[in-house]
Amino acid sequence: MLYLVVFTLLFLIVILSALWMLVPAFYGPPSVPTRLKRIRKALQLANLQPGETVYDLGAGDGRVLLIAASEFNANAVGVEVGPVQCLLIKFRCLASGHGDKIRVKWGNYFKAELKDADVVFIYATSKETSKLAGHLKTQMKPRARLVSISADFPEWEPTVIDELDLIFLYVMPPVNGSPATYFIKKAG
Ligand SMILES: C[S@@+](CC[C@H](N)C(=O)[O-])C[C@H]1O[C@@H](n2cnc3c(N)ncnc32)[C@H](O)[C@@H]1O
């Protein structure tokens, strides 16, 4: 009997770990979390206000949502393709006591509705941001802010670049340009 319980537990762990890694690998970047300090800095850079709505595209373990809800008093929506990640986020939200301010949508961020987003947070590769640019441009409302960790949007000029933590801020609608045009303007 004990063998059966141990075997079932191990089997479950293997299946959940495989799902955790394999589903994101099929769609885009893997579940690599952003450091907490960097998340806070990005949300401050985006000037996230109490009552505003922030989306995390690819919500991972839900840390961005939890910080946005608990420290910024914002409404947070996660879009995440990994089913195990979604379950973990739901569990963490309930446990945190901020479940009323957090929602998680199991799905592909290339198809996400973002019309009510005041702020969009993303931590992905340059390949992903290039592919997402068109969708964000049509979905995000004027004056909404987009913060991108590590990867810029190659055809857009950032409003601010945090060079230390490599965070790019864009205010919608985007301005044509690049980080190079940003630095040229900053220098001139
Ligand atoms: C680099 S992690 C970032 C996690 C979290 N946002 C953070 O900053 O800690 C990227 C996440 O995006 C998810 N992901 C990858 N491609 C996706 C897609 N097309 N749609 C939704 N989620 C996706 C992965 O499962 C992973 O959890």
The ligand as an SDF file (V2000), in Angstrom:
LIG
                    3D

 27 29  0  0  0  0  0  0  0  0999 V2000
    9.8760   34.4400  -18.3650 C   0  0  0  0  0  0  0  0  0  0  0  0
    8.3990   33.7920  -17.5840 S   0  0  0  0  0  0  0  0  0  0  0  0
    7.8200   35.2580  -16.7580 C   0  0  0  0  0  0  0  0  0  0  0  0
    6.9720   34.9480  -15.5340 C   0  0  0  0  0  0  0  0  0  0  0  0
    6.4760   36.1880  -14.7700 C   0  0  0  0  0  0  0  0  0  0  0  0
    5.8110   37.1220  -15.6370 N   0  0  0  0  0  0  0  0  0  0  0  0
    7.6080   36.8850  -14.0670 C   0  0  0  0  0  0  0  0  0  0  0  0
    8.0330   37.9380  -14.5540 O   0  0  0  0  0  0  0  0  0  0  0  0
    8.0970   36.3640  -13.0430 O   0  0  0  0  0  0  0  0  0  0  0  0
    7.3480   33.6460  -19.0120 C   0  0  0  0  0  0  0  0  0  0  0  0
    6.0050   32.9850  -18.7600 C   0  0  0  0  0  0  0  0  0  0  0  0
    5.2220   33.1240  -19.9540 O   0  0  0  0  0  0  0  0  0  0  0  0
    4.4760   31.9340  -20.1690 C   0  0  0  0  0  0  0  0  0  0  0  0
    4.1910   31.8860  -21.6080 N   0  0  0  0  0  0  0  0  0  0  0  0
    5.0640   31.6250  -22.6170 C   0  0  0  0  0  0  0  0  0  0  0  0
    4.4590   31.7690  -23.8040 N   0  0  0  0  0  0  0  0  0  0  0  0
    3.1740   32.1430  -23.5410 C   0  0  0  0  0  0  0  0  0  0  0  0
    2.0570   32.4560  -24.3630 C   0  0  0  0  0  0  0  0  0  0  0  0
    2.1450   32.4310  -25.6990 N   0  0  0  0  0  0  0  0  0  0  0  0
    0.8900   32.8060  -23.7620 N   0  0  0  0  0  0  0  0  0  0  0  0
    0.7790   32.8590  -22.3990 C   0  0  0  0  0  0  0  0  0  0  0  0
    1.8150   32.5640  -21.5680 N   0  0  0  0  0  0  0  0  0  0  0  0
    3.0000   32.2300  -22.1340 C   0  0  0  0  0  0  0  0  0  0  0  0
    5.3700   30.8210  -19.6580 C   0  0  0  0  0  0  0  0  0  0  0  0
    4.6220   29.6890  -19.2720 O   0  0  0  0  0  0  0  0  0  0  0  0
    6.0590   31.5020  -18.4750 C   0  0  0  0  0  0  0  0  0  0  0  0
    5.3590   31.2440  -17.2720 O   0  0  0  0  0  0  0  0  0  0  0  0
  1  2  1  0
  2  3  1  0
  2 10  1  0
  3  4  1  0
  4  5  1  0
  5  6  1  0
  5  7  1  0
  7  8  2  0
  7  9  1  0
 10 11  1  0
 11 12  1  0
 11 26  1  0
 12 13  1  0
 13 14  1  0
 13 24  1  0
 14 15  1  0
 14 23  1  0
 15 16  2  0
 16 17  1  0
 17 18  1  0
 17 23  2  0
 18 19  1  0
 18 20  2  0
 20 21  1  0
 21 22  2  0
 22 23  1  0
 24 25  1  0
 24 26  1  0
 26 27  1  0
M  CHG  2   2   1   9  -1
M  END
$$$$
